[in-house]
Amino acid sequence: MSSHKEPNAVGIIGAQGQFGSWFSRLFAARGMTVVAVDVGSQVSVEQLVERVDAIVLAVPLGVTEVV
């Protein structure tokens, strides 16, 4: 996958969870490009950083060090 900056893009780490999916819907409803990342995603955190303007970390506090 090639990395390129998405216009008006936000990345959501933990996008399949309750808060992550809520943030995904919120930003998408406002016309932003949402790049979703979760366990099993093909997009790595490193690729995400290169593609988006902002990142929301929506994971349980107990796993933030792992992410």
N, C-alpha and C positions, 0 to 999 in steps of 0.2 A: 504494500500500500504506500503510495507516495504521500508525503506530507506537504500540505499547502495551507495557508491561512484562509479560513472560511470568513466571509463577511458577517459582521454582527453575530459572532458565534460565542456560545458558552458551552463549556464541557461540564458534564455532571458525572462525578465519580460516585457510584452507588445508585445509578439511575433506575434500577429495578425495585428498589426498596420503596417504602411508603413516602418518605420525604423526597427522595430522588425523583420518583415518578411525578410527585406534585410539582417540584421545581421544573421538570421537563415540560409539563403541560403549561405552566405559567409562562416560561420564556417563549415557547413555541406560539402561544396565543398572542404574544406581543411581537411576533414576526421575526424572532431571532432564530438562527440556526442552532439546533441542539445536537451536540455530539455526546452520545450516551456511552458510558463505560461502566462495566460491572464485571463480576466474576465470569470468566469465560469469554469476555469480549475480545475481538480481534484487534482493537485499538489499544495500544499500550499507553501508559501514563505519559511516557516520553513523547509519543506521537501526538497525544492530546495537547500537551503544552505548546507544541509547534503549530497546532491548527486553530486554536481558539484565542479569544481576547480575555476571557475570564473563566475560572474554574470554581464550581461549587463542590465541596466535599461533603457528601450526604451519606456517611457511613457511621455505624455505631462507634462510640468513643473507644471501646476496647480494641478496635482493629485499626485505628488511625496510624499507629506506628508501622504496621504492615503495608499500608497503602503508601 
